[in-house]
Amino acid sequence: MHALPKLRLVHSRPKVPQPSDRQEPDAQPVRILIVEDEAIPAMLLEEMVEDLGFIVCGKAVSGPGAVMAAEDYRPDLILMDIRLAQGTDGIEAAIEIRQRLDIPSLFMSAFSDKATMARAQAAQPLGLVAKPYDETRLRLALDAAMKDLGLGRG
């Protein structure tokens, strides 16, 4: 059986190295857990994250799934959608993960009303990427998060 090449979901130009792409020679790639309940956006997000030089260590589609994946994979950062499958809440999952495992989240959401953002602050997020996101906005948010974490990419 032969392995199939990775399917590209979006056309992209050859990547031009960015200052944020430089890592220390001994630095381990940053591991990111993606929590997104919609399949196509999750696949696109995974591709963008990997194109930016990060490692996607796992994916989850619900709050409880995010907590279990965080326990299993111990990522450096979680890209967390706020509204998740099965009526679960990314904010509650991010709070639990932050309290139990001290893993920070970067929220992704189309919802940025004051009540949601006030609730989200309890998770001590590293920021918010508003949907629809693109590679540029995602890179800026991830670079800022890396700087906050002291991982030298920001």
FENWOLIN-V5964 format. One record per residue. N is the residue number from 0. PHI is phi in degrees with one decimal (999 if undefined). Layout:
# FENWOLIN-V5964
n={N,N}
phi={PHI,PHI}
This chain:
# FENWOLIN-V5964
n={0,1,2,3,4,5,6,7,8,9,10,11,12,13,14,15,16,17,18,19,20,21,22,23,24,25,26,27,28,29,30,31,32,33,34,35,36,37,38,39,40,41,42,43,44,45,46,47,48,49,50,51,52,53,54,55,56,57,58,59,60,61,62,63,64,65,66,67,68,69,70,71,72,73,74,75,76,77,78,79,80,81,82,83,84,85,86,87,88,89,90,91,92,93,94,95,96,97,98,99,100,101,102,103,104,105,106,107,108,109,110,111,112,113,114,115,116,117,118,119,120,121,122,123,124,125,126,127,128,129,130,131,132,133,134,135,136,137,138,139,140,141,142,143,144,145,146,147,148,149,150,151,152,153}
phi={999,-102.1,-76.9,-87.7,-66.4,-63.3,-75.8,-88.9,-89.4,-134.5,-77.0,-137.2,-73.0,-54.7,-71.0,-92.6,-56.3,-109.1,-55.8,-73.1,-79.8,-74.8,-123.3,-62.1,-55.8,-91.5,-69.4,-83.7,-61.0,-72.5,-97.9,-123.0,-100.0,-101.4,-118.3,-148.1,-89.3,-101.3,-61.1,-65.5,-58.6,-64.7,-67.6,-64.5,-63.2,-58.5,-63.3,-62.6,-61.0,-68.2,-61.8,-84.0,94.4,-97.7,-105.8,-88.7,-88.7,-179.0,-138.7,-143.8,-119.8,-139.0,-59.6,-60.9,-64.3,-64.8,-63.3,-63.3,-64.7,-63.1,-64.8,-73.0,-95.7,46.9,-70.4,-79.6,-154.0,-118.8,-90.4,-115.8,-71.7,-79.8,-102.1,-118.2,-63.7,60.6,67.7,-89.6,-123.0,-66.4,-66.1,-60.8,-63.6,-63.6,-63.1,-61.5,-64.7,-64.2,-69.4,-82.6,-119.6,55.8,-105.3,-80.3,-120.7,-117.9,-77.7,-127.7,-166.7,-89.0,-104.3,-129.9,-67.7,-59.7,-64.2,-64.3,-66.7,-65.0,-64.2,-64.7,-61.0,-63.8,-85.1,51.3,-70.0,-88.4,152.4,-138.5,-108.0,-75.2,-88.3,-76.3,-98.7,-132.7,-62.6,-66.1,-65.2,-64.6,-60.2,-61.3,-66.1,-68.0,-62.6,-63.9,-63.4,-63.5,-63.8,-61.1,-82.9,73.4,-98.1,74.3,-95.0,-89.4}
